[in-house]
Amino acid sequence: MVPSVEVHSALGRSDLEVDAGDRHWVFELKFAGENEDSEKKLAQGIEQVKKNRYGEGLHGGKLLRAVLVFSGSERRFVAWKAVDGDACA
């Protein structure tokens, strides 16, 4: 696996990208503070990944994208979703 942190493109910056065999993973990480809604953060992350077209480019193989939300008060990931083109899986 080959990880890259804060990958810059003309449209934005993804948090983490990993090449693993014939797959290219893109992870967008969000932090939800004590009074922040994790589902709202998740929706913001999904919109960001789609709008900025994270991971689209010169990568061979299958593109897999996911958004994960970490809760500061619970100290764990509380929400996550795969992002596939125009639809969320």
Summary of the structure (lengths in Angstrom):
residues: 89
radius of gyration: 13.0
end to end distance: 24.1
largest distance: 40.5
contacts: 241
relative contact order: 0.23
helix: 16%
strand: 52%
